[in-house]
Structure formats: C-alpha cells, structure tokens
Amino acid sequence: MKKQHGATRRVCQLSAMTALLLSAHAMADEAFSADSKWMTGDWGGERTRLIEQGIDIKADYVGEVGANLGGGYNHDKTARYSDQFGLGVALDLQKLWGWDNTQAKIQLTNRNGQNISNDRIGDPRAGTLSSSQEVYGRGHMVRLTQLYIQHQFLDGKLDVKAGYFGEGEDFNTFACDFQNLAFCGSQVGNWATNIWYNWPVSQAALRVKYNITPQFYAQIGAYNQNPSQLEHGNGFKLSGSGTKGTVLPVELVWLPKVNDLPGEYRVGYYKSTAPANDLREDINGADAATTGQSYRVRHSKHGYWIVAQQQLTSHNGDASRGLNIAVNATFHDKATNIVDNYQSLMLVYKGPFDARPKDDIGIGAARIHVNGEVKKNAELANAALGVTDYSDPLYAPLRSTEYNYELNYGIHVTNWLTVRPNLQYIAHPGGVDQVDNAWVAGLKIQSTF
C-alpha cells in the first residue's frame, strides 16, 4: 500500500510539473509576448491545436519606408511608404482527411503605397532598374498568390505541386530580408522582362521535383504566361484567356554541409514560348527606330541563373550565429530582354553581439547591365527625331549599368517583429549616367500575426 501511495505521489508531482510547464508555455504564447512567434499569440492554445489537426493559419505584414537623402533625378526630398498584408492557410491533408503525403496552400496578398524610386531616384523617361522598396508593385489590390495542392510519391523522392503559384517560390528562390529589390527574392523574375512573375502574382502552374539524394534534387516546371493577370482587377483571375505561352524552368539544387555549416547551390535555365519583340530589328531586319516599321517578333526567349549561399562561420560554436555569403547571377536573351545580365554579392552576419544574438547585419552590392541593343535603339530614335539634348522631353535617355548597394541592421525586437533600418546607394539610376548617384534611407518592418 505504501508503495502505491509513493507511486501516486510521483504521478501527482509529475502532473503538477507538467501543468506548470504548460502554464509557462501558455504565458509565453500570449498576445504581444516577446517569446511568441505570433503577435496575436497562441489564442489560448487554439492555434497549436489547429496546427496539430493540420490547419496552419498564416498572417504577416511587411512595411517599407524610403526617403531620398540626396542625388537622384529629382532633388526634392520626401519619403514614401509601401506595404503588403498577407493572409493564408497551409493544410496538412493527411491529418485532415487521411490523404497520405498531401498538402495544400491558399494565400492572399494586398499591396499599397508609393515608391521613392519612381519619380525621385530615376528619370521617369527611363525609370530605375531596381527599386529601393521591393514590396512595392503589382497594383493596389488583393491578389490570390497561392492556390495549390502538393503530393509526395515514392517514399518522398518525387514531389509534385499543381495549381496557381509563381516561379520564384520554387525556382531561383532567395530570401527577402534586404529592402532593395536587387537583393530580394527570385532575381530572374526581376529581370526576365514580362514573362516571369514573382510574388504576389500567381499563374496556372505545375512543378515536379525529384530528390536524387538527401542533398541533391532536380526539378522542372511549366507556368502559364498570361500578361492579363497583371491588370488591375484580375487578382483572382483563374481563366486562361490572354495566355501568350508557357515558361519552362529547370533547375539543379545542391544542399551540402561544409564544415557542418549549411549551403545551397542552384543552377537553372528557363525558356518562354511566348512571343517577344526584338529590341532593335524591324520585321525586315533593319533598325525599327529608323524605319518606323513594327519590331520583329521572336518566338521565344530564354536565360539562365546561378545562386550560391553558404554559411562560412559559426559564433563560438553556435551555428545559429555566424557569417553567411550569397552570390546571385542571371543572364538573359540578348535579342529580346532589356537587362542582359545581373550579378550581386551579399554578406550577412547573424548574431553579431552576445547581447543581441538574434540581430543581424547585412551588406550587399549589385550590378544590373542594360542590353547594348537598348542603348543603340535609343541613339537611333534620338537621331530620327533630331534631338541631342538630354533635357529635351523627347530625348530617350541612354542606359548602360546601374549599381545598387545596401547596408542594413536587423533588430530582432520580438520573435514576431523585426525592424531593419538601412542605407542604400544607387549609382547611375536606371543605367543613365546623367542622373546623379542617389542616397536612400530605408526602414523595413517584418511582422507575423
């Protein structure tokens, strides 16, 4: 009997300790708790219960400020604000309905605001190549960004994803912690003119991935190329009307460990079957800017990319901290694409200070080169109009190379809020030598609700 009482006592003690731990966990997950990964907390444990049942509700916010400190096309100083709200749900259909190895995702986004690059940094006749506020663009409206189902076959080796989504979430993928567009997200989508649409635009799509080894996989995709999906009011368009062709990307991805530190290496190629205008030639092969004839139509365009990311060091044995390096390069069709090549280099140190182990410091440099045919075409257009003065409103600015630089510091305020002040320098905005080099002060806010 004494033995039974002792066992009962231990069970009661264990139950009390468990209750205490759960209570502490619940306190940590209250709304606005610094330790919670959500600003609204765990909803009294309901959010965790939903995830365990296969329903993961996601809500987030990105806000960006850009202020021109000096230089640029327009020296009138001001600040602009742009933002994006996201709301979605990830579904584990195995837990919900017993569909083995099957997931689904629905995501809505809404963008608003203005961009400092449009009329202060770049000459409006040429624009800028990058953007000092990457979250700006694709219309002030709600968009269906993801609507897909995903299934794994052959013990997880084969992964198939079908529905509506963008190329950049699987191919040429890259994080988006910098504020300047040249260091944020899939770079192919930034420079492959009018065919590859990054977040938040979705297209009818199919992606097939095969895991050759745990560290190496190959994938191929097919994405409906439909310019009408960019139009205002078409954020939920699911029909194929307006389709011009198909974007076909292929990619090899290697995920090695170097000195027990993670790396990711990507090499890929894309081809678009959509027609694309030649940058210079008319239908007869002459200079369209001189003859006034329609530009020659090419039946496809293509390009390729290289991405390398590697953690180089740990911080006193802590692999969550340390120096990371990333290199991006894209190369594009010289007959049809305005940007024919792009390169960038980024260094990020995570956890630079013991007192701020979750903060990070980032620095990046990018080069964006305009196709020489674009410059030649502008020269011919100016000659045809008889204009030589850059200040003449009819003058077509000559574009060459734009350089972007960013230095930022990510302040990990809480597990659900990061504030990232940054300083940007844009040399030859839009690739136009006559435009003054510009300084932009930025502030990026990233929050998870």
N, C-alpha and C positions, 0 to 999 in steps of 0.2 A: 504493500500500500504506500509506504514511504517513497519507494522507487517511482510509483505512478505519480505521486504528488510532485516529486522533483522534475519529472518529465513535463508535467503540466505547467510547472513554474517556468521552465525553459521556453516552452511554447508561448506562454504569455509574455515573457521578456522579449522573445523574437518578434512577436506580433506588435508589441509596443515600439520596438526599434524600427520595424517596417513602417508603422504608422507615422513615426517621427520623420523618417526619411521622405515618405510620400508627402507629408505636410510641408517639409522644407522645399521639396521639388515644386509643389503647387505654389508656394510663396514665390519661388524663383521665376515661375512662369505667369505671374500676374501681369496685367497690362502695364506697360511702361517700365517693367523691370529690366535693369541693365543686363541681366543674365539670360533673359528670354531671347529666343531667336525671332520672335514676332512682337511688334509693337503692341498689338492688342492682346498679347499673352495666349494662354492655352485654353481660354474660355472655360475655366473651371474644370479642365481635363477633357472637355468635349472634343477639342481639336485633335488631341492624341488618340482618343477613341475612334474618331473618324479615320485617321491615318491607318490605324490598326485594322479597320474594316475595309481599307482600300480607297479612301477618298481624301486626297490631299489638296486643300483649298489654298490657292496662292494669290497674294495681293502685294503689289510693290509700287514704288514711286521713284522716279528719277527727275531731279530738277537741276538746271544748269544756268548760271549767270555768266555773261561775257561782257566785259567793258573794255573799250578801246582806250588804252593809255597814251598812245602816240603812234604817229605814222598812219599808214593805210591810205586809201583813196580819198576818204572824207575825214578831215581832221576834227570835225565837230564831235566832241566827246559825249558819249552816252553809255548806257548799259542796257542789255536785253536779257530777257528771261524766257526759257523754253522748258517744257517738262513733258513727262509721259507717265500716265497711270496704267497699271496692268492688273488684270483680274482673270484668274483661270483656275482650272481644277485638273489634277492628274489622277487618273483612275487605274487601280490595280484590278483588272477584270478577273484575275484568278481568285482573289479574295472576295470580290463582289458576286461573281456569277459562276465561279468554277472553271473559267476559261484558262487553261494552263498557259503560262508564259505569255500572257497578253496584257498590254497596257493601252491606255488611250489618253488623249490630252485635248483640252479646249482652252484657248487663250484669247482674251480680248485686250486691245490696247487703245489708248486715246492720247493723242499728242496735241499740244497747244503752244502758243507763244511765238516769239520772233528770234531772229538770229543776227548777231552783230556782224557776221561775215558778209551778209548780203549787200549792204549799202555803205558800210563804214570801212571795211578792210579791203574789199575787192572793187575794181572798176565794174560797174553794173553791165557794161558792154561785154565784159569777158567773164565776170564772176570770179570766185575763188575755186581752187580745185578741191581743197579740203574744207573743213568747217570747224570753227572754234567752239561750236556747241553741237556735238554729234547727235544729240537726241532730237534736234530739230529736223522736220521734213516729213513728207508723205501725207500732208494735209491735216487740217484741224478737224478730226472726226474719229469716230470709233471704228476700229477695224477688227475683223476676225483674223487673227495672226496664226493660230494653230487650230486644226481640227483633224486629228489623225488617230489611227489605230496601229499598234505595233505588236509583232509576234516573233518569238524566237523558236527556231526549229533545230533539229539535230543536236540536242543537248546544249543549246545556246550558241552553237557555232554560226548558224545562219540567222540573221536578224532582218526582218522585212518591215518597212514602215510605209503606210499609204494614207493619202488624204490631202489636206491642204496645209502647206508649210513652206518655208523658204529654204533656199540652198545653203545659206550661211550658218544654219544651226547644225548641219552635219558635215559640210564640205568647207575647207579653208576656214574652219572655225577659229575664233580667237576671243579672248576675254575683252571686256569693255570697261576698264577701270580708269583709263585716261579720259580727258574731256575732248581733246582734239580728235576729229574723225580719222586722221591718218594713223592713229594708234589704237583704234577701237573697232572690234568686230571683224567680220569677214572682209578683207580688203579687195578681193575680186569684185564683190558687189559694188564697191565704191568707184571702181574704175572701168568695169566692163559696161560700157555705155548702153543703157536702155534694154538690157537683156536679163541681167542677174539682179533680182530684187531682194535686198536684205530686209530684216526685221524693220517695221511691223507688217510688211506686205506678204501675203501668202499666195501660193499658186497650187493648182492641182499637181500632185507630185507622187513619185514612187522612189523609195531608196532601199537598196539591197546591200547588206554588209555581210562579209564572211570573215570570221575570226580564224586566221590561218594558225596562229599560236596565241597564247595569252597576251603577248606583247606586240603582235603584228596582225593588222587586218587590211582588207581591201574592200572598197565599196564603189558602187555605181548608182547613178540617179537619172531620173527623167522628170523635167519640170516644164509645165505648160508656160509658154512665153506669151503673155497677154497684156499689152500696154494699157488696155482699158481698165485694168484693175487698179491703176494708179489714179484714176479720175475721182474727183470728189463725189461722194455718194455711192461709190462702188466698193466700199469696205467689206460688204458681206456678199459680194458677187460670187456665185458658185457656177454659173453657166460658162460654156466655152466660147461664147460669142466674142469676137475680137481677137481670137487666137492668131498669132503670126507664125509660131513654130514651137520648137522644143529645145530646151537647154539640157545638154547631156554632159554631166561632170563625172569623172572617175578619179579615184584617189587611193594612194597607199599611205598607211599610217603606222608608225613605229613608236612604241611606248617603252623605252628602255629605262633601266636604273643604272645610273653612273655613280659609282661610289655610294650606292644605296640612296641616291637622290633622283627624283623623277624627272623624266624628259618626255617631250612629244615632238615628233618629226613628221611632217606631211609633205608630200609632193603630189600634185594633181594637174589635170588637164580638163578643159571644157570646150565644147563645141555647141554653137547655136545654129539651128536650121532656119531661123527667121531671116528674112531678107534685111539687108543693111546697106545704107547708102555709102558709096565711096566718098572719101574725104575730099577728093580733088577732081577726079576724072568725070567727064560727062558721058552720055550714052555712046559717044563715038570715040572715047578715049582721049579727048582733048581736055584742056583746062576749063571746067564748068564756070569758074568765076569770070573768065574772059569771054566765053561763047554765049553765056546766058542759057545754055541748054540744061535739061534736067541731069542731076547727078546719076552716074551709073549705079545700078543696084547689084550688089553682091548677094549671093545665095546663102551665105553662111558667114560666121565669124568664130574666132577661136582664141585661146590663150592658155597659159599655164601658171602655176604658182609653186612657191616653196615656203614652208613655215618651219622654224626650228625654235623650240622652247626648252630650256634646261635650267634646273636649279643647280647652281655651282657650289654653294657652301651651305652649311648649317650653322646655327649660332650656339656655340658652346654645347654641341651635341643635340640641340633641339631642331629637328627637321622642319618644324612648322615656321621657323625663322631662318633667314639667310638671304643670299644674293641670287637673283634669278635673271637670266638673259633671254631675250626673244629677238628673232630676226624674221622679217617678212619680206617677200619679193613676189611681184606679179609681172607678167609680160603678156602683151595683147596684140591683136591683129593690127598690123600697120596700115592696111588698106582702109579700115573702117572705124577704128577706135581712136578717140581723141587723146587719151592717155595711152602711150605705148609701153611704158614701164614705170614701176614704182618699187622703192626699197625703204625699209625702216629698221632701226635698231632701238631696243628698249632695255633698260636696266631697272629692276625693282628690288629693293631690299625690304623684306618683311621682318617686322620686329626689330627695328634698329636700336631701340633703347629698352633696357630692362624694366624701366618704369612704365613703358608703353609697348608691351610685347605684341600687341595686335595691330599697331600702326604700320604704315609702310611709306617708303619714299620711292618715287619713280621719276625717271628721266628718259626722254625719247627724242630721236631725230629721224625725220623722214624726207625723202626726195621723191617728187612727183614730176615726171617728164612728159611734156606735151609732144605728141607726134609731129615730126617735122613737116608733114604734109599740111597740117593745120596752119602753121606759120606761113608756108608758101601760098596756101589758098587765100589767106588774109592779105598778103602782099599783092596778089593778083587782083583781089577785089578792090583794094585801095587804088591800085593803078587804073582799073577800069572806071572808077568814079573820079579819078584825078585828085584825090585827097592825100596829103602828105603830113599834115599837122595832127599830132596826137590829140590836141584839144578840140579838133573838129568833131561834132557829134556823129558824123557819118563815118569817121575813121574806125576801122576794125583793128583793135589792139593786137600786136604780135605777141604770141605766147611761146614760152620755152619751158622753164623749170621753176617750180615752186618748192620751197623748203619750209618744213614745219618743225618746231621744237617745243617741248613741254617739260616743265619741272613741276611736280606736284607732291603733296604730302597728304596721305590718307589718315584722318583722325578717326580711330575706332571709338566712337562715342559710347555706343552700346552694341550688343550683338545684332541689333536690328537697325542700326543707324551708323553710316559712315559719311563724314563730311570731308571733302577733298579740295582745299584751295590749290590753285595752280597758276602758273605764269607761262604764257605762250609767246613765242616769237615767230612771225611769219615773214620770210624773205621772198621778195618778188611775188606778192599775192596774185594768184591767177596765172603765174608764169609771166607777168607783164613787168618788164624792167622799169617802166616809167612810174609805177606805183611804189610809194615809199614803203620800206620794210615796217612792219607793224608789231606793237606790243599789245597783248591782250591779257587782262587779269580775269581769271575764271574761278568759279566755285561750283563744285558738283556735289549734290546731295543724293545718297542712295539709301532707301529705306524699305524694309519689309514689314508689311502689316500682319 
